[in-house]
Every structure is written in C-alpha cells, then in structure tokens.
C-alpha cells in the first residue's frame, strides 16, 4: 500500500519498501525498522512503475514509502530510543544485470545471530565512534548501506553528499575529513580525473577506502595506493547475497589480480566447473523470495557447512587467494570453446588508453557466438588486436571491437550485460 504508514500498523516481520533518495534519515530509518524486526526493502526511486511491480510482486511489501514525509513519520514513532541491534538484513534485490532482480531474505534473526552479524562487519572494517563515513554510492544498494549502518552502530557519523559529483565529493573530503569510504572503480576513475586538473585534496584523514562491484583497472589501483595513506586501501569481493573475500591493496600487489582470501568465518571452495562456493555462518544464510528453485540451485552442503554460489567462476591459488575468471551465466561458447568475458576484459585493460571495456558474445552462423568487445577510451583497434594476439588464445580474441562513449551501467557501476548486445 502507498501513502503514509504508522508505526503501530507494522509488526515484526513486516516489509517496508523504500523508494526515496538516500539521506542520513534514510539510514536512521533502516536501522530503526530492523531493530523492531521490520524489514526495509531499499529500491532505486527512479524505477518505473512496471519495474517496481515486477520486483515487488514476490516480496509483497506491507508498506511502500515514496516520500520524505513518510520517512520522517516512521522515524518520529521511534524517536528517543537508543540505537539497538538490527534483527536481520535489509531485503536487498540483486542487481538485475542479467534479468529481473530477486529479493534476498535473511529472515528474523535471534539476538545472538543478530549480534554476530554486526560484530563481523565491525571486526573486519574496524568501525568505531571516531569514524566519519563518506557515502558515494546510492544507499539503496547493499555495500554503501552496510558501511553506513556499520558506522552508525559503532557510534560514528555519516556524510551523504547526494548524487555523485567529483567536485562535491572533493569538497566533502576537505570539509568533513572522512575516515572511511566505499566506492566502485568508476568513482575512483572520475575522482582521479578531477584531481588531475583541480589538485588532490588532503587525504590523510582516511583509514579505510574500500572498493568493489566491478574489476578495477590496474593503473587506477596503483594510483589509489599511491595517493591514500599506507594500509588504508582495500578491495572486497561479494554480492547482494553475501560477502566472500577482503584484500588489502598490499596483498593485491603481491598477488596481482586477486580479490583476496576468504573473509573471517567463511570458507571458499571451487567445484569441477570452477564455480566458487562460499560456506557461511548461520546469520549469513539467505533465500530468494518467491524463487524456491533458484534458492535450491544457489546452495549445497559442503564439509565446511552450507555454501552458496552466485555463479562466478575462479581459481584459488596455493596461498588461498581467489582469482576471478568470470561468471558462468556470462559464458561465451564460440566454436565449442568456453570464453569467460572477465578474462578477456582484464587482458584488454592492460592496453594503454583503455578506460573501460566489456566483452560479450553475439550470435554467429559459423561459430555459434563470436566474441565482441565494447571499449571506452582513446585506443585503436590495431593496438587492442595486437595485445590480444600476445596474451590470449585465438578463440578468446575479440572478432569485433566497438568504440563507445560509455558502457550501459547500473547505478553502482556494474555493467548491464543484458544490454551489451544492443551496442552492435
């Protein structure tokens, strides 16, 4: 139902869809609802009505919040309470880069597991009362909301500058002296480009800069390490469903291309197809709402306990570091040969002038599919092809290069692979 709801009308287990822009009060409401065992469903307010209906049908929300007035009304009923333990995770929806997003449901947690959920984030990232978290990504996505709520639960504060703008973010860094920041590689690329002309601000206040969500070009990663304080920069690998790894940049330098080792409390394995499985504690388990078959396919029993997969493929080196090779659902089969786009993309990112790249398959009468690459940047087809011939087997080399001004992206900087074929 739309329209203003009341706190009394919502019982534990209720679901509240949030279709409003992110703000400090948005994060306060998320925590207040979860403390009452009520589950926020953060969604992009820019979704069309048809998209909202399709996503929300299996979630069946009890209330849909579409205005700041509703946010304030729901918060007002909870004023004066001390911030208490969230009794679950928000119902985030998968990014929908390959289909309709699915709601990820953790259920109502007993207090011991709810405490473990909070503690594992605080132990990994070191959130404390002195932290100031600078929010760059939309708060309806899981990672920025997780960093913001973790900061507030530890007694820190958050800064939400609004829609990403490098100049506005730079001003916030200078004014608010943030200690932590989550970002995606696109944010870093735009910030670095701005700083090349406007000058680099004082970054000494940062103790933690974490990035995820998409592969980071090596030149961006090296610049990140160069500019920010020693030991402050991290990458992690995870998904809406759950978190897999964390990796200091110093470990990445020693193990180029890795996304790190398993986070504490998790165990990574791969199956015969190279698919990555992550065994997690009880508080990190989930189902897909309204999708029992997809839930069953995502989980299996292992010697380390129940483990889930999101279909990504990779290898684990002898030191336990995970190297991603692609996603099974993105697989291109050309002439009977399996090609993972991520492997080809990482190779092409080594070419000078490449700002971004996405590799995808298109139907081909001869090969079944042919490998294509959409490339952003000032680089020639000859340079791309020459490098591909040096580092990639023939079947993996793109047969077609498309120069594009930008790739189709989600709001968090993930490539919309369902839209790549439209570029041809």
Secondary structure, DSSP 8 states (H G I E B T S, - for coil): --S---GGG--TT-EEEE-S---HHHHHHHHHHHHTT-EEEE--TT--HHHHHHHHTTT--SEEE-SHHHHHHHHHTTTT-------S----B---SSSS--BEE-----HHHHHHHHHHHHHHH---TT-EEEE-S-TTSHHHHHHHHHHHHTT-EEEE--S--HHHHHHHHHHH--SEEEE-HHHHHHHHHHHHHH-----TT-SEEEE-SS---HHHHHHHHHHS-TT-EEEEEE-SS-EEEEEEHHHHHHSTT--BEE-TT-EEEE-TT-BEEEE--GGG--EETT-HHHHHHHEEEETTEEEE--SEEEEE-TTS-EEEEEEGGG-EEETTEEE-HHHHHHHHTTSTTEEEEEEEEEEETTTEEEEEEEEEES--HHHHHHHHHHHS-GGGS-SEEEE-S---B-TTS-B-GGGGGGG-
